[in-house]
Amino acid sequence: MKIIAAVLIVMALVIGIVPQFTDCASQGRALTLENGKTVPMKCHWTGQAEIAIAVPLLVLGGLVFFNRRRETLRALFILGIVLGVLAILLPTVLIGVCVSPDMLCNSAMKPTLIFTGIVTVIASLIGLFLSAKNEPEATDSPSA
C-alpha cells in the first residue's frame, strides 16, 4: 500500500503543479476585451480548479501511507477514484482548455492531466482490489 500511496502523492503534485506552468497565463497570453481589459483564458481556471483536486489527493496519499485499516483504505481508494475522474473531467468537459491546438495548454496541460487522472484511477482501483482481497474470511461461528 505504501507504493500506491507514493504514486497518489506524486500524481497529486503533478496535478497541482503542472497546470500552473502550462496554462496560457503563464506564457503571458490573455483575452483582451473590447474595453481594453484583459482576462485569463479558461485554461487558467482549469489550472486553478486542479489545485482543488490536488490538495485532497495529496492528503489522501498521506492517509493511505499511514493507514492499515481495510475499511478506511477502501473508503480512501473510492475517494481516490472520484478525484482521478474529476482531474480528467476538468480539462475535458467541465471547464476545458483553449480551443487552438497550438496553445501550450492544449498540447501539454490537457494530456498531462488526463494521463495523471488515469494513473490515479488505476492506482486507486488496484488499492481497492488489494484492500478487499486481503480481508479475512468471515466465520459462521459466533464470537464469544
mmCIF file of the C-alpha atoms, coordinates in Angstrom:
data_MODEL
# 
_entry.id   MODEL 
# 
loop_
_atom_site.group_PDB 
_atom_site.id 
_atom_site.type_symbol 
_atom_site.label_atom_id 
_atom_site.label_alt_id 
_atom_site.label_comp_id 
_atom_site.label_asym_id 
_atom_site.label_entity_id 
_atom_site.label_seq_id 
_atom_site.pdbx_PDB_ins_code 
_atom_site.Cartn_x 
_atom_site.Cartn_y 
_atom_site.Cartn_z 
_atom_site.occupancy 
_atom_site.B_iso_or_equiv 
_atom_site.pdbx_formal_charge 
_atom_site.auth_seq_id 
_atom_site.auth_comp_id 
_atom_site.auth_asym_id 
_atom_site.auth_atom_id 
_atom_site.pdbx_PDB_model_num 
ATOM 1   C CA . MET A 1 1   ? 0.000   0.000   0.000   1.00 0.00 ? 1   MET A CA 1 
ATOM 2   C CA . LYS A 1 2   ? 2.950   2.311   0.556   1.00 0.00 ? 2   LYS A CA 1 
ATOM 3   C CA . ILE A 1 3   ? 3.813   2.195   -3.159  1.00 0.00 ? 3   ILE A CA 1 
ATOM 4   C CA . ILE A 1 4   ? 0.237   3.095   -4.076  1.00 0.00 ? 4   ILE A CA 1 
ATOM 5   C CA . ALA A 1 5   ? 0.346   5.934   -1.541  1.00 0.00 ? 5   ALA A CA 1 
ATOM 6   C CA . ALA A 1 6   ? 3.572   7.225   -3.096  1.00 0.00 ? 6   ALA A CA 1 
ATOM 7   C CA . VAL A 1 7   ? 2.023   7.068   -6.577  1.00 0.00 ? 7   VAL A CA 1 
ATOM 8   C CA . LEU A 1 8   ? -1.015  9.018   -5.357  1.00 0.00 ? 8   LEU A CA 1 
ATOM 9   C CA . ILE A 1 9   ? 1.205   11.658  -3.737  1.00 0.00 ? 9   ILE A CA 1 
ATOM 10  C CA . VAL A 1 10  ? 3.258   12.083  -6.921  1.00 0.00 ? 10  VAL A CA 1 
ATOM 11  C CA . MET A 1 11  ? 0.079   12.319  -9.020  1.00 0.00 ? 11  MET A CA 1 
ATOM 12  C CA . ALA A 1 12  ? -1.286  14.966  -6.636  1.00 0.00 ? 12  ALA A CA 1 
ATOM 13  C CA . LEU A 1 13  ? 1.891   17.011  -7.018  1.00 0.00 ? 13  LEU A CA 1 
ATOM 14  C CA . VAL A 1 14  ? 1.780   16.735  -10.812 1.00 0.00 ? 14  VAL A CA 1 
ATOM 15  C CA . ILE A 1 15  ? -1.927  17.643  -10.911 1.00 0.00 ? 15  ILE A CA 1 
ATOM 16  C CA . GLY A 1 16  ? -1.328  20.672  -8.696  1.00 0.00 ? 16  GLY A CA 1 
ATOM 17  C CA . ILE A 1 17  ? 1.936   21.986  -10.153 1.00 0.00 ? 17  ILE A CA 1 
ATOM 18  C CA . VAL A 1 18  ? 1.993   21.271  -13.908 1.00 0.00 ? 18  VAL A CA 1 
ATOM 19  C CA . PRO A 1 19  ? -1.108  23.353  -14.806 1.00 0.00 ? 19  PRO A CA 1 
ATOM 20  C CA . GLN A 1 20  ? 0.412   26.399  -13.113 1.00 0.00 ? 20  GLN A CA 1 
ATOM 21  C CA . PHE A 1 21  ? 3.246   26.423  -15.664 1.00 0.00 ? 21  PHE A CA 1 
ATOM 22  C CA . THR A 1 22  ? 1.447   25.174  -18.776 1.00 0.00 ? 22  THR A CA 1 
ATOM 23  C CA . ASP A 1 23  ? -1.572  27.475  -18.958 1.00 0.00 ? 23  ASP A CA 1 
ATOM 24  C CA . CYS A 1 24  ? -1.746  30.455  -21.287 1.00 0.00 ? 24  CYS A CA 1 
ATOM 25  C CA . ALA A 1 25  ? -1.456  32.962  -18.435 1.00 0.00 ? 25  ALA A CA 1 
ATOM 26  C CA . SER A 1 26  ? 1.984   31.571  -17.551 1.00 0.00 ? 26  SER A CA 1 
ATOM 27  C CA . GLN A 1 27  ? 3.011   32.288  -21.157 1.00 0.00 ? 27  GLN A CA 1 
ATOM 28  C CA . GLY A 1 28  ? 1.759   35.880  -20.972 1.00 0.00 ? 28  GLY A CA 1 
ATOM 29  C CA . ARG A 1 29  ? -1.403  35.292  -23.002 1.00 0.00 ? 29  ARG A CA 1 
ATOM 30  C CA . ALA A 1 30  ? -4.819  36.625  -22.042 1.00 0.00 ? 30  ALA A CA 1 
ATOM 31  C CA . LEU A 1 31  ? -8.102  37.585  -23.655 1.00 0.00 ? 31  LEU A CA 1 
ATOM 32  C CA . THR A 1 32  ? -8.445  41.294  -24.392 1.00 0.00 ? 32  THR A CA 1 
ATOM 33  C CA . LEU A 1 33  ? -11.961 42.632  -24.105 1.00 0.00 ? 33  LEU A CA 1 
ATOM 34  C CA . GLU A 1 34  ? -13.403 45.484  -26.184 1.00 0.00 ? 34  GLU A CA 1 
ATOM 35  C CA . ASN A 1 35  ? -12.874 47.923  -23.323 1.00 0.00 ? 35  ASN A CA 1 
ATOM 36  C CA . GLY A 1 36  ? -9.157  47.016  -23.221 1.00 0.00 ? 36  GLY A CA 1 
ATOM 37  C CA . LYS A 1 37  ? -9.343  44.954  -20.061 1.00 0.00 ? 37  LYS A CA 1 
ATOM 38  C CA . THR A 1 38  ? -7.588  41.580  -20.127 1.00 0.00 ? 38  THR A CA 1 
ATOM 39  C CA . VAL A 1 39  ? -8.969  38.433  -18.524 1.00 0.00 ? 39  VAL A CA 1 
ATOM 40  C CA . PRO A 1 40  ? -7.392  34.991  -18.170 1.00 0.00 ? 40  PRO A CA 1 
ATOM 41  C CA . MET A 1 41  ? -8.346  32.270  -20.627 1.00 0.00 ? 41  MET A CA 1 
ATOM 42  C CA . LYS A 1 42  ? -10.325 29.259  -19.435 1.00 0.00 ? 42  LYS A CA 1 
ATOM 43  C CA . CYS A 1 43  ? -7.209  27.087  -19.204 1.00 0.00 ? 43  CYS A CA 1 
ATOM 44  C CA . HIS A 1 44  ? -6.104  29.315  -16.325 1.00 0.00 ? 44  HIS A CA 1 
ATOM 45  C CA . TRP A 1 45  ? -9.296  28.495  -14.438 1.00 0.00 ? 45  TRP A CA 1 
ATOM 46  C CA . THR A 1 46  ? -8.813  24.797  -15.147 1.00 0.00 ? 46  THR A CA 1 
ATOM 47  C CA . GLY A 1 47  ? -5.359  25.069  -13.596 1.00 0.00 ? 47  GLY A CA 1 
ATOM 48  C CA . GLN A 1 48  ? -6.784  26.788  -10.535 1.00 0.00 ? 48  GLN A CA 1 
ATOM 49  C CA . ALA A 1 49  ? -9.518  24.170  -10.182 1.00 0.00 ? 49  ALA A CA 1 
ATOM 50  C CA . GLU A 1 50  ? -6.950  21.365  -10.410 1.00 0.00 ? 50  GLU A CA 1 
ATOM 51  C CA . ILE A 1 51  ? -5.411  22.702  -7.191  1.00 0.00 ? 51  ILE A CA 1 
ATOM 52  C CA . ALA A 1 52  ? -8.729  21.898  -5.518  1.00 0.00 ? 52  ALA A CA 1 
ATOM 53  C CA . ILE A 1 53  ? -8.293  18.311  -6.748  1.00 0.00 ? 53  ILE A CA 1 
ATOM 54  C CA . ALA A 1 54  ? -4.581  18.058  -5.913  1.00 0.00 ? 54  ALA A CA 1 
ATOM 55  C CA . VAL A 1 55  ? -4.779  19.108  -2.256  1.00 0.00 ? 55  VAL A CA 1 
ATOM 56  C CA . PRO A 1 56  ? -7.298  16.442  -1.140  1.00 0.00 ? 56  PRO A CA 1 
ATOM 57  C CA . LEU A 1 57  ? -5.466  13.872  -3.283  1.00 0.00 ? 57  LEU A CA 1 
ATOM 58  C CA . LEU A 1 58  ? -2.201  14.751  -1.534  1.00 0.00 ? 58  LEU A CA 1 
ATOM 59  C CA . VAL A 1 59  ? -3.858  14.351  1.877   1.00 0.00 ? 59  VAL A CA 1 
ATOM 60  C CA . LEU A 1 60  ? -5.424  11.094  0.687   1.00 0.00 ? 60  LEU A CA 1 
ATOM 61  C CA . GLY A 1 61  ? -1.998  9.756   -0.310  1.00 0.00 ? 61  GLY A CA 1 
ATOM 62  C CA . GLY A 1 62  ? -0.660  10.615  3.136   1.00 0.00 ? 62  GLY A CA 1 
ATOM 63  C CA . LEU A 1 63  ? -3.592  8.914   4.841   1.00 0.00 ? 63  LEU A CA 1 
ATOM 64  C CA . VAL A 1 64  ? -3.145  5.784   2.715   1.00 0.00 ? 64  VAL A CA 1 
ATOM 65  C CA . PHE A 1 65  ? 0.567   5.766   3.576   1.00 0.00 ? 65  PHE A CA 1 
ATOM 66  C CA . PHE A 1 66  ? -0.044  5.742   7.333   1.00 0.00 ? 66  PHE A CA 1 
ATOM 67  C CA . ASN A 1 67  ? -3.284  3.733   7.497   1.00 0.00 ? 67  ASN A CA 1 
ATOM 68  C CA . ARG A 1 68  ? -3.657  -0.028  7.944   1.00 0.00 ? 68  ARG A CA 1 
ATOM 69  C CA . ARG A 1 69  ? -7.400  -0.477  8.481   1.00 0.00 ? 69  ARG A CA 1 
ATOM 70  C CA . ARG A 1 70  ? -9.015  -2.150  5.477   1.00 0.00 ? 70  ARG A CA 1 
ATOM 71  C CA . GLU A 1 71  ? -12.347 -0.334  5.831   1.00 0.00 ? 71  GLU A CA 1 
ATOM 72  C CA . THR A 1 72  ? -10.645 3.045   5.891   1.00 0.00 ? 72  THR A CA 1 
ATOM 73  C CA . LEU A 1 73  ? -8.393  2.147   2.971   1.00 0.00 ? 73  LEU A CA 1 
ATOM 74  C CA . ARG A 1 74  ? -11.402 1.109   0.903   1.00 0.00 ? 74  ARG A CA 1 
ATOM 75  C CA . ALA A 1 75  ? -13.103 4.445   1.542   1.00 0.00 ? 75  ALA A CA 1 
ATOM 76  C CA . LEU A 1 76  ? -9.904  6.335   0.712   1.00 0.00 ? 76  LEU A CA 1 
ATOM 77  C CA . PHE A 1 77  ? -9.418  4.450   -2.542  1.00 0.00 ? 77  PHE A CA 1 
ATOM 78  C CA . ILE A 1 78  ? -13.007 5.143   -3.583  1.00 0.00 ? 78  ILE A CA 1 
ATOM 79  C CA . LEU A 1 79  ? -12.319 8.835   -2.947  1.00 0.00 ? 79  LEU A CA 1 
ATOM 80  C CA . GLY A 1 80  ? -9.121  8.480   -4.998  1.00 0.00 ? 80  GLY A CA 1 
ATOM 81  C CA . ILE A 1 81  ? -11.142 7.134   -7.924  1.00 0.00 ? 81  ILE A CA 1 
ATOM 82  C CA . VAL A 1 82  ? -13.527 10.096  -7.701  1.00 0.00 ? 82  VAL A CA 1 
ATOM 83  C CA . LEU A 1 83  ? -10.669 12.620  -7.551  1.00 0.00 ? 83  LEU A CA 1 
ATOM 84  C CA . GLY A 1 84  ? -8.932  10.959  -10.507 1.00 0.00 ? 84  GLY A CA 1 
ATOM 85  C CA . VAL A 1 85  ? -12.103 11.142  -12.585 1.00 0.00 ? 85  VAL A CA 1 
ATOM 86  C CA . LEU A 1 86  ? -12.546 14.815  -11.645 1.00 0.00 ? 86  LEU A CA 1 
ATOM 87  C CA . ALA A 1 87  ? -8.941  15.525  -12.660 1.00 0.00 ? 87  ALA A CA 1 
ATOM 88  C CA . ILE A 1 88  ? -9.809  14.115  -16.098 1.00 0.00 ? 88  ILE A CA 1 
ATOM 89  C CA . LEU A 1 89  ? -13.162 15.885  -16.397 1.00 0.00 ? 89  LEU A CA 1 
ATOM 90  C CA . LEU A 1 90  ? -11.907 19.392  -15.584 1.00 0.00 ? 90  LEU A CA 1 
ATOM 91  C CA . PRO A 1 91  ? -9.775  19.910  -18.725 1.00 0.00 ? 91  PRO A CA 1 
ATOM 92  C CA . THR A 1 92  ? -12.052 17.878  -20.993 1.00 0.00 ? 92  THR A CA 1 
ATOM 93  C CA . VAL A 1 93  ? -15.698 18.514  -20.092 1.00 0.00 ? 93  VAL A CA 1 
ATOM 94  C CA . LEU A 1 94  ? -16.231 20.747  -17.062 1.00 0.00 ? 94  LEU A CA 1 
ATOM 95  C CA . ILE A 1 95  ? -14.038 23.814  -17.758 1.00 0.00 ? 95  ILE A CA 1 
ATOM 96  C CA . GLY A 1 96  ? -11.800 22.837  -20.656 1.00 0.00 ? 96  GLY A CA 1 
ATOM 97  C CA . VAL A 1 97  ? -8.736  24.402  -22.209 1.00 0.00 ? 97  VAL A CA 1 
ATOM 98  C CA . CYS A 1 98  ? -8.190  26.728  -25.151 1.00 0.00 ? 98  CYS A CA 1 
ATOM 99  C CA . VAL A 1 99  ? -9.576  25.574  -28.495 1.00 0.00 ? 99  VAL A CA 1 
ATOM 100 C CA . SER A 1 100 ? -6.438  26.203  -30.544 1.00 0.00 ? 100 SER A CA 1 
ATOM 101 C CA . PRO A 1 101 ? -4.231  23.093  -30.795 1.00 0.00 ? 101 PRO A CA 1 
ATOM 102 C CA . ASP A 1 102 ? -1.176  25.388  -30.953 1.00 0.00 ? 102 ASP A CA 1 
ATOM 103 C CA . MET A 1 103 ? -1.664  26.606  -27.382 1.00 0.00 ? 103 MET A CA 1 
ATOM 104 C CA . LEU A 1 104 ? 0.566   25.116  -24.689 1.00 0.00 ? 104 LEU A CA 1 
ATOM 105 C CA . CYS A 1 105 ? -2.439  24.278  -22.525 1.00 0.00 ? 105 CYS A CA 1 
ATOM 106 C CA . ASN A 1 106 ? -3.902  22.121  -25.288 1.00 0.00 ? 106 ASN A CA 1 
ATOM 107 C CA . SER A 1 107 ? -0.650  20.370  -26.176 1.00 0.00 ? 107 SER A CA 1 
ATOM 108 C CA . ALA A 1 108 ? 0.864   19.918  -22.690 1.00 0.00 ? 108 ALA A CA 1 
ATOM 109 C CA . MET A 1 109 ? -1.544  20.602  -19.839 1.00 0.00 ? 109 MET A CA 1 
ATOM 110 C CA . LYS A 1 110 ? -4.573  18.678  -21.087 1.00 0.00 ? 110 LYS A CA 1 
ATOM 111 C CA . PRO A 1 111 ? -2.729  15.413  -21.953 1.00 0.00 ? 111 PRO A CA 1 
ATOM 112 C CA . THR A 1 112 ? -0.755  15.569  -18.700 1.00 0.00 ? 112 THR A CA 1 
ATOM 113 C CA . LEU A 1 113 ? -3.907  15.979  -16.621 1.00 0.00 ? 113 LEU A CA 1 
ATOM 114 C CA . ILE A 1 114 ? -5.697  13.196  -18.486 1.00 0.00 ? 114 ILE A CA 1 
ATOM 115 C CA . PHE A 1 115 ? -2.712  10.866  -18.001 1.00 0.00 ? 115 PHE A CA 1 
ATOM 116 C CA . THR A 1 116 ? -2.309  11.663  -14.295 1.00 0.00 ? 116 THR A CA 1 
ATOM 117 C CA . GLY A 1 117 ? -6.048  11.258  -13.760 1.00 0.00 ? 117 GLY A CA 1 
ATOM 118 C CA . ILE A 1 118 ? -5.959  7.838   -15.409 1.00 0.00 ? 118 ILE A CA 1 
ATOM 119 C CA . VAL A 1 119 ? -2.947  6.779   -13.313 1.00 0.00 ? 119 VAL A CA 1 
ATOM 120 C CA . THR A 1 120 ? -4.753  7.999   -10.181 1.00 0.00 ? 120 THR A CA 1 
ATOM 121 C CA . VAL A 1 121 ? -7.867  5.984   -11.037 1.00 0.00 ? 121 VAL A CA 1 
ATOM 122 C CA . ILE A 1 122 ? -5.827  2.853   -11.845 1.00 0.00 ? 122 ILE A CA 1 
ATOM 123 C CA . ALA A 1 123 ? -3.736  3.129   -8.653  1.00 0.00 ? 123 ALA A CA 1 
ATOM 124 C CA . SER A 1 124 ? -6.893  3.613   -6.588  1.00 0.00 ? 124 SER A CA 1 
ATOM 125 C CA . LEU A 1 125 ? -8.593  0.649   -8.267  1.00 0.00 ? 125 LEU A CA 1 
ATOM 126 C CA . ILE A 1 126 ? -5.561  -1.537  -7.549  1.00 0.00 ? 126 ILE A CA 1 
ATOM 127 C CA . GLY A 1 127 ? -5.564  -0.370  -3.931  1.00 0.00 ? 127 GLY A CA 1 
ATOM 128 C CA . LEU A 1 128 ? -9.294  -1.024  -3.648  1.00 0.00 ? 128 LEU A CA 1 
ATOM 129 C CA . PHE A 1 129 ? -8.837  -4.511  -5.083  1.00 0.00 ? 129 PHE A CA 1 
ATOM 130 C CA . LEU A 1 130 ? -5.909  -5.303  -2.772  1.00 0.00 ? 130 LEU A CA 1 
ATOM 131 C CA . SER A 1 131 ? -7.706  -3.999  0.314   1.00 0.00 ? 131 SER A CA 1 
ATOM 132 C CA . ALA A 1 132 ? -10.746 -6.159  -0.474  1.00 0.00 ? 132 ALA A CA 1 
ATOM 133 C CA . LYS A 1 133 ? -8.613  -9.189  -1.413  1.00 0.00 ? 133 LYS A CA 1 
ATOM 134 C CA . ASN A 1 134 ? -6.664  -9.264  1.841   1.00 0.00 ? 134 ASN A CA 1 
ATOM 135 C CA . GLU A 1 135 ? -9.790  -9.210  4.010   1.00 0.00 ? 135 GLU A CA 1 
ATOM 136 C CA . PRO A 1 136 ? -10.022 -12.147 6.445   1.00 0.00 ? 136 PRO A CA 1 
ATOM 137 C CA . GLU A 1 137 ? -12.723 -14.724 5.756   1.00 0.00 ? 137 GLU A CA 1 
ATOM 138 C CA . ALA A 1 138 ? -15.926 -14.469 7.806   1.00 0.00 ? 138 ALA A CA 1 
ATOM 139 C CA . THR A 1 139 ? -16.704 -17.430 10.049  1.00 0.00 ? 139 THR A CA 1 
ATOM 140 C CA . ASP A 1 140 ? -20.137 -18.839 10.786  1.00 0.00 ? 140 ASP A CA 1 
ATOM 141 C CA . SER A 1 141 ? -19.439 -19.456 14.468  1.00 0.00 ? 141 SER A CA 1 
ATOM 142 C CA . PRO A 1 142 ? -20.486 -16.734 16.899  1.00 0.00 ? 142 PRO A CA 1 
ATOM 143 C CA . SER A 1 143 ? -17.701 -14.961 18.696  1.00 0.00 ? 143 SER A CA 1 
ATOM 144 C CA . ALA A 1 144 ? -17.598 -15.352 22.441  1.00 0.00 ? 144 ALA A CA 1 
# 
